[in-house]
């Protein structure tokens, strides 16, 4: 079983963070049309992720499996890769945020 830690996101994580967002949305946001998802994906990839301060949960190989974005004491985004759902990554990110 993998061990995860949290750390600040780096520029090198950008593509993986987009993959996390994309797989999570595909797995959980069935209320969005394909067109809506495409428009939002462009904004997330090109505007949000490059400018957001994210905390990522990474495995032993330093591969991100989830991220959390916050402004002050408000959580703006929390996404876990679809393949990593149910592993406690979301809870870990929330605990890190609360601390």
URHU-V668150 format. One record per residue. N is the residue number from 1. RES is the residue in three letters. SS is DSSP state (hx for helix, st for strand, lp for the rest). D_CENTER is the distance of its C-alpha to the mean C-alpha in Angstrom with 1 decimal. Layout:
n;res;ss;d_center
N;RES;SS;D_CENTER
N;RES;SS;D_CENTER
//
This chain:
n;res;ss;d_center
1;UNK;lp;20.5
2;UNK;lp;17.7
3;UNK;lp;17.3
4;UNK;lp;14.0
5;UNK;st;14.0
6;UNK;st;11.8
7;UNK;st;12.4
8;UNK;st;11.9
9;UNK;lp;10.0
10;UNK;lp;12.8
11;UNK;hx;13.9
12;UNK;hx;14.1
13;UNK;hx;10.3
14;UNK;hx;10.2
15;UNK;hx;11.0
16;UNK;hx;8.8
17;UNK;hx;5.6
18;UNK;hx;7.6
19;UNK;hx;8.5
20;UNK;hx;5.3
21;UNK;hx;5.4
22;UNK;hx;9.1
23;UNK;hx;9.7
24;UNK;hx;8.1
25;UNK;hx;10.2
26;UNK;hx;13.1
27;UNK;hx;13.2
28;UNK;hx;13.2
29;UNK;lp;14.3
30;UNK;lp;17.8
31;UNK;lp;19.3
32;UNK;lp;18.2
33;UNK;lp;20.7
34;UNK;hx;20.1
35;UNK;hx;21.3
36;UNK;hx;19.0
37;UNK;hx;15.9
38;UNK;hx;17.3
39;UNK;hx;18.0
40;UNK;hx;14.7
41;UNK;hx;13.1
42;UNK;hx;15.5
43;UNK;hx;14.7
44;UNK;hx;10.9
45;UNK;hx;11.8
46;UNK;hx;15.0
47;UNK;hx;14.7
48;UNK;hx;11.5
49;UNK;hx;9.3
50;UNK;hx;12.6
51;UNK;hx;13.7
52;UNK;lp;11.1
53;UNK;lp;11.3
54;UNK;st;8.1
55;UNK;st;8.4
56;UNK;st;6.9
57;UNK;st;8.5
58;UNK;st;10.8
59;UNK;lp;13.7
60;UNK;lp;17.4
61;UNK;lp;17.0
62;UNK;lp;14.4
63;UNK;lp;11.9
64;UNK;st;8.2
65;UNK;st;7.2
66;UNK;st;4.1
67;UNK;st;3.2
68;UNK;st;5.7
69;UNK;st;8.0
70;UNK;st;11.6
71;UNK;st;15.1
72;UNK;lp;17.8
73;UNK;lp;17.7
74;UNK;st;15.6
75;UNK;st;12.0
76;UNK;st;10.8
77;UNK;st;7.4
78;UNK;st;5.6
79;UNK;st;3.7
80;UNK;st;5.3
81;UNK;lp;7.0
82;UNK;hx;10.3
83;UNK;hx;12.4
84;UNK;hx;11.1
85;UNK;lp;11.5
86;UNK;lp;14.3
87;UNK;lp;14.1
88;UNK;lp;13.5
89;UNK;hx;10.0
90;UNK;hx;9.2
91;UNK;hx;12.7
92;UNK;hx;12.4
93;UNK;hx;9.7
94;UNK;hx;12.1
95;UNK;hx;15.1
96;UNK;hx;14.1
97;UNK;hx;13.6
98;UNK;hx;17.0
99;UNK;lp;18.7
//
